């Protein structure tokens, strides 16, 4: 992971723990679906969208199987937004 992705991953963990009350202590590469039920995962995605002000579509969700993947998707969206005029 890049430094930016690592920072985003740490913030996603904080959101899960502090804002959503989710007990999630797995490694960054562990499957999210194995650690969180579908409602918790949906809550996390909405919280990530709100926190980072990004929109995660179905393709994004399908590609984000782990915390590392989710952090990469968010970092890519943020980088794309900064590159736009």
Secondary structure per residue as TSV (DSSP state, phi and psi in degrees):
chain	resnum	aa	ss	phi	psi
A	1	X	-	360.0	146.7
A	2	X	-	-76.7	169.7
A	3	X	H	-60.1	-41.2
A	4	X	H	-62.5	-45.1
A	5	X	H	-64.4	-37.8
A	6	X	H	-64.6	-41.7
A	7	X	H	-63.2	-43.2
A	8	X	H	-65.0	-42.3
A	9	X	H	-60.2	-42.7
A	10	X	H	-62.8	-39.7
A	11	X	H	-68.9	-37.7
A	12	X	H	-63.5	-42.5
A	13	X	H	-60.5	-42.9
A	14	X	H	-62.0	-44.6
A	15	X	I	-56.9	-47.8
A	16	X	I	-59.8	-45.7
A	17	X	I	-75.5	-56.5
A	18	X	I	-82.3	-42.7
A	19	X	I	-86.5	-35.2
A	20	X	T	-105.5	-11.6
A	21	X	-	68.1	28.3
A	22	X	-	-88.2	130.1
A	23	X	-	-85.5	103.1
A	24	X	-	-144.5	104.6
A	25	X	-	-122.0	15.1
A	26	X	-	-73.0	169.4
A	27	X	-	-68.0	159.6
A	28	X	T	-61.1	-24.7
A	29	X	T	-92.2	-4.4
A	30	X	S	-68.9	144.3
A	31	X	B	-61.7	130.6
A	32	X	H	-63.6	-38.8
A	33	X	H	-63.3	-27.4
A	34	X	H	-79.0	-24.6
A	35	X	H	-94.8	-28.1
A	36	X	S	-127.9	141.6
A	37	X	-	-75.1	172.9
A	38	X	H	-62.3	-37.2
A	39	X	H	-68.4	-41.8
A	40	X	H	-65.1	-39.2
A	41	X	H	-65.3	-42.9
A	42	X	H	-62.2	-43.0
A	43	X	H	-60.5	-40.7
A	44	X	H	-64.9	-44.3
A	45	X	H	-60.9	-44.4
A	46	X	H	-63.1	-42.6
A	47	X	H	-63.2	-39.9
A	48	X	H	-64.5	-44.1
A	49	X	H	-59.1	-45.4
A	50	X	H	-65.3	-45.1
A	51	X	H	-65.9	-43.6
A	52	X	H	-98.5	-3.1
A	53	X	T	55.6	50.2
A	54	X	-	-125.8	161.6
A	55	X	-	-112.4	122.9
A	56	X	-	-105.2	114.2
A	57	X	-	-87.9	-177.1
A	58	X	H	-61.3	-39.7
A	59	X	H	-64.4	-37.9
A	60	X	H	-64.1	-45.7
A	61	X	H	-63.9	-38.9
A	62	X	H	-65.4	-32.2
A	63	X	H	-85.4	-10.1
A	64	X	-	-104.3	83.4
A	65	X	-	-89.8	-17.3
A	66	X	B	-134.6	172.1
A	67	X	H	-60.5	-41.1
A	68	X	H	-60.2	-44.2
A	69	X	H	-62.0	-44.4
A	70	X	H	-62.7	-41.7
A	71	X	H	-62.7	-39.6
A	72	X	H	-64.0	-42.9
A	73	X	H	-61.5	-47.4
A	74	X	H	-63.8	-44.5
A	75	X	H	-60.1	-41.3
A	76	X	H	-63.9	-41.1
A	77	X	H	-66.3	-41.4
A	78	X	H	-65.8	-40.5
A	79	X	H	-65.7	-39.5
A	80	X	H	-64.7	-36.7
A	81	X	H	-68.6	-37.9
A	82	X	H	-69.6	-28.7
A	83	X	H	-81.2	-16.7
A	84	X	-	-73.0	144.7
A	85	X	-	-69.6	360.0
